[in-house]
Amino acid sequence: MYFSKTAVALAAVLPLATAQTYTDCDPLNKTCPADTALSSTTFTTDFTTGSFSGWIATANNVTFTDEGANFVISEKGEAPTIETDFYFFFGKAEVVMKAASGTGICSSVVLESDDLDEIDWEALGGDTTQIETNYFGKGDTSSYDRATWATVSTPQETFHTYTVEWTESATTWSIDGTVVRTLAYSDAQSGTRYPQTPMRLKLGIWAAGDSSEPEGTIEWAGGETDYSDGPFTMTVKSVSITNYNPGSSYTYSDKTGDYTSIVVNNGTSSSSVSSTTGSTSSSTSSSTSSSSSSTSSSDSTSSSGSTSSSGSSTSSGSSTSASSAAAAGSSSALIGSGSSTSSGSSAAGSGAASASGSASASSSASASASPVYTGAATHVGASTSVLFAGLLAALL
């Protein structure tokens, strides 16, 4: 789709509507419960099997077909969204996705922390040649120069692998294995606005072009959404997460939001959890999830159906560092400090949303699969409050 110079100018200076402006508990302001950690090194989900283990539906319906999980907007107010029921602390997230088409429709892949650190992919339904990368540190939207646009071929028609590799020194965004952007720690206001605290992965679709959105958001999204052109569908085939600092939970030891203040409780050196059905028979079960269940096995765990434990492998007595999970001998580690601590924090993750409904998992799911996971209606990107009238007039 052709974007006007005005739209491009606005995109460069306005805070995008997908900046998160809410958190269940902000550890920069008060002491918060520990975040449930991914206790294993790796976590994978093959949505083509109908698997939902390790995820929470936070808004509207998600359905499954043999192509993967479908996030569908059929009418105003819908914004299907899911998120992991665990956090990870530095690592890699790979999402195989086909973005939704439709003017004003935004398909989002968001990594977000409790103190509103954020790393994004955002594909607009009317833009067939590029996708946006963005980041935020500590929820700061005082400057609007963080977004870049990466070339990608027909993202609404083709599955592409969108990868974020996130370490304490740099973050890279890659498409199909090719790096399209690198952000160094020092590039984000000398590290003060660099994303560096434990994150959850969120996937969702929302109408940035809805008539209720601010004028600048609609302009950024490519225009106002016409729901009669729908339904609009974003499809996610699979997700793979590598956690560089596995443990049972993460604790903020102070209110700085610095990665060196994060305590990894009960770190583990190696293990793997895989969320796939691996079954050719059709089954139905209610969706439940149990975070951070403990086991001493380092073997890969495969979950069948939609009832499983999301963080299924910890080995107590070892600590982790920011670049590797290796140093054994303590129950927790303060990342980056070189010293271990003895923390008794419980794994009580914030954001106690739950998934409800039943899943029909089959090796060849029907394209007419019924909705299986529902949640309260919110969208993955909460709108930010901005002043645009004078700026828009000047640009026009």
Secondary structure, DSSP 8 states (H G I E B T S, - for coil): ----HHHHHHHHHS--TTS----S--TTTS----EEB--SSEEEEEGGGT--TTEEEEES-EEEETTEEEEEE-STT---EEEESSBBSSEEEEEEEE---STTEEEEEEEEETT--EEEEEEETT-SSEEEEEEESTT--S-----EEEE-S-TTTS-EEEEEEE-SSEEEEEETTEEEEEEEGGGTGGGTTS--S-EEEEEEEEETT-TTS-HHHHHHHTS---GGG--EEEEEEEEEEEESS--SEEEESSSS--GGGEEEETB-S--EEEE----SS-EEEE-EEETT------SEEE--TTEEESS----TTB---SS-S--BS-SEEETTTS-EE--------S-----BSEEEE-TT--TT----BB--S--SS-------HHHHHHH-
